Amino acid sequence: MTPPSDALKPKLLLVPGVTAAETAEKKAPVSAVPAGAKISLGLRPVMQNMPSFQLHRTAESVAPEARIELPLALVESQLSSGRIAIPVRLFQEALPTDYKELLVVDAVESPVLLPLQEVLKNLSPGLLKMRDDQVSEEVAEGFETPFSIKAAEDAKRFSERAADAETPVASAAPAVEAAKTPEVKPPEAAKAPEIKAPEVAKASEVKLPEAPKAPEAKQPELTKVPELKPLEVAKVTETKQPEQAVQAKQIEIAKAPEAKEPQVAKAPEVKQPELPKLEFKLPIAPKPETAVELAAPKIEPKPEARIEPALKLKVETPNELTAKTVAVPTKPAPEQKSDVNTNAKAAVEQANALPGVAASVVIFEDGLNLAGKLSDDVQAGGLCAMAPTILQRINRHTVGTKYGPLVSMTLSWNDAQLSFFMTGTVCLAALHSEPVLPAETHRQLAAKTAELSRIYTQPGEKHVDH
Amino acid sequence: MSIINYASREIQFKIVYYGPALCGKTTNLSYIHQRINPANRGDLVSLATAADRTLFFDFLPLNAVVIKGFVTKFQLYTVPGQVIYNATRQLVLRSADGIVFVGDSQWEKMEENVESFKNLEENLAKQNVALDEVPCVLQYNKRDLSNIAPVHYMEYVLNNRKKRLQGFEVISSTGQNVFAALNAVSQILLHKFSKQNEVPSTVAPPVAIPVEPTPSQGAQV
């Protein structure tokens, strides 16, 4: 006699704070749609939204003025799901006679998905009614948070830009408006959504007390994982410039009348999206690593240096590395940052720029590719996925030796060489551009792997505070 | 659940950015990280794949102001939006003090928004928490794109519930209203916290001190 499996038990979730009455209310929503009511949609946009397997011809063959009427109740009941699907048979029936042969009913009778924008365009505004019994979140106005000042600064900055952009772009405004999706007026019954913009005026008044520098504030665990891509650093510096400029103008702004401020309910900057884009995307500086790589002379692999055996396994340990003679790198080494300010992508870029490295990839111990890619010609994806496991196995045996933990492993073929560096759970695979990696490159790749291993949390450690 | 450390006089709050895949959660955190004074923040840990998709979560610790003698620290997390990573989302969501739900404003993302919001409610329910109990705000992100749904429809889809949440039109790529949303959820959070916990301003809580047993007591033991 065994108890019934869990699969047979009813899946019930008890949600605290939700009463039975409320649940029942959810299940039986009161529909405001009169029986038999229809919604008329433009047939062409509906057909354009359909996949090609549901159409005999292209949707362009549908006359622009052609329309289709569908049961409103069916549409209304799905409005809140963000997806409106009509049974294909029903849709077929509703199609005008001229276009019935246009529709293909497949074997599984896939439903027809209606384009939301077309539905909303033709929908009575009253149908998007919000609940009457809604209660708003208890907002603690004036409650200081560490982010109040930044929020106020941003609001000022963006509203000022929007105001500045309004005047010169006045002639272009209609085009922008036309390009937008047709705006559907909010239902009258449902008041305009309360999109609250942060109060600008607070910024000048508010002064947050500075946090005392407690000894614990250093957060030692954070030192493990510092990360900023070089690209992001560039962004930071660039964003700060306009911000400072805005701050310099703040006195004037404060005196100016607030007539330019757009609707209170909406965030003021919504209609001017292109401005912020320009600010962030234009000034991206070329990556230094790329420049180095381009300028570097190409090193041709020496044929005589190739190792003849089909596959040679070479395992190196730290002591072995230090004992090696150092080959002079012909390619300038990329700029190495002293801090751990890098991530997998940056590490790959830096590794690729090292002399003797053709391409590299960072892999987790489970074989998941984190960043980088070897050439498709090599087809070494499977090998790279398996390599961490092999390295870990070998390492188990080398830990007990006088050489200490394993640093790298090189696989050699007649035409290619691939080195794997592993520390902790992170493995870096480097495809050689020359038969033997320069010692300095080898050292830097090993260091880079160790650095990545410190950045990425080990699986045994806790990810989340509980 | 906020963590209060009376010894170091610290309060830690955990805010989770939740939403469908590629809706801009990591972009939110990146912007916040850029704008916060480096002295007050830790490093942004982002475990992203080569395709810039969050693999596990992003984590940004922030040291902040003093409230009634306690240093408040905020930990900002994101979750992986992909449907298959629900276990990770549940883990990250555990003990969250506040939630910023990031919705994607594009028409074709409406269904994903709804699914993700439902998933949020379900995952909270599995922890015996109702969404109404957790400070939460909504972000309608990517308002700079052309193929976006009007806000009132997004409100209807995501916010047509008993307890109406604050909503913000956001462009996380530029930072527009990113801090406004974070500020709002923090306000609700701190307000709720101050109501629930009367933090002692000066007097430290009693500390149990082990009493050394007298020789006779020791003999009895």
Interface residues (C-beta under 8 A of the other chain):
Chain A: L13 L14 V15 P16 G17 V18 E22 L79 S80 S81 G82 R83 P115 L116 Q117 L120 L128 M130 R131 D133 Q134 V135 S136 E137 E138 V139 A140 E141 F143 E144 T145 P146 F147 S148 K150 A151 E153 D154 A155 F158 A179 K180 T181 E183 V184 P186 P187 A190 A192 P193 E194 I195 K196 A197 P198 L208 P209 E210 A211 P212 A214 E216 A217 Q219 L222 V225 P226 E227 L228 E232 K235 V236 T239 K266 A267 E269 V270 P273 E274 P276 K277 E279 F280 N343 K345 L368 N369 L370 A371 G372 K373 I455 Y456 T457 H463 V464 D465 H466
Chain B: I3 S8 R9 E10 Q12 K14 S30 Q34 R35 I36 N40 G42 D43 L44 V45 S46 L47 T49 A50 L55 F56 F57 F59 P61 L62 N63 A64 V65 V66 V71 T72 F74 Q75 Y77 L91 V92 R94 S95 W107 M110 E111 E112 N113 V114 E121 E122 A125 K126 N128 V129 A130 D132 E133 P135 V137 Y140 R143 D144 L145 S146 N147 I148 A149 P150 V151 H152 Y153 E155 Y156 V157 N159 N160 R161 K162 K163 R164 L165 Q166 G167 F168 E169 V170 I171 S173 T174 G175 Q176 N177 V178 F179 A180 L182 N183 A184 S186 Q187 I188 L190 H191
